[in-house]
């Protein structure tokens, strides 16, 4: 079986979560299979065009493959969290949701100017959060060398939004 | 230098977070040093008395060493999250905070009866959250074989609360 079909075999469809009418792609069973986790991490690494100087992972499911990737590549892992969660000096970026706005933050001393940074999250939907994370990277004088996601919901066109930052966008399982 | 002094050298004290009068122990710089992350993971593994069948990690900083531990030991990683975040069928446990209560959840199909489960979080304070996670493990017919934390705030006596579940409690850096 291909990596994509292995991933899809471990994803559980949960109807009406987080609200009626939405079919949620639950990736938690993937983490119960560390052989598959290693294959996914290797799949991300194979698709990297430039070795990044750091991995940025988006709270909280993006922490999981984010830290595995950083650990395998032996580069810093940097946390992006919702506003108010990071204790030290932060920079923040606000972005639009379907209803209202959200804000994410990063510590100001994590990223060095000129670095190539890979942004990871579990799922690419509209791309709003990953785009906000990319703005945080670029505001600090670094470059987004790529994005990696386990799952892409292709009908939401998230890749289009992220292309302005990098066209090295890896999604291992597409719906 | 010892592992404990290496960890302490990477922890940043942030005054008045999350509220005035509290000196927050910020462990995020640790994740920027993957050599240290590997030493911490190995430190946890050395202290394990029984090889666990699974690692439970508590949202969201507990996901970081939780998944590294599970990956190194090649055992399932199981997420404990705040109420309402896990999409599938869950069991939950409510516990007291300084003011009010909090509730955490775990998927019902993650843990098998008779398993030995290691619970991981970044920091042991009063032990309320880790105790609640232990109740979730035990309610499903599994045993808590141990706890692992990067940091312990010893003056809050968290170990006393957790001893009823397991006395294999590892804290790599103590304050």
Interface residues (C-beta under 8 A of the other chain):
Chain A: X12 X14 X17 X18 X24 X26 X28 X31 X32 X33 X34 X35 X37 X38 X54 X59 X60 X61 X63 X64 X67 X68 X70 X71 X74 X75 X76 X77 X78 X79 X81 X84 X86 X87 X88 X107 X110
Chain B: X12 X14 X17 X18 X24 X26 X28 X31 X32 X33 X34 X35 X37 X38 X54 X59 X60 X61 X63 X64 X67 X68 X70 X71 X74 X75 X76 X77 X78 X79 X81 X84 X86 X87 X88 X107 X110
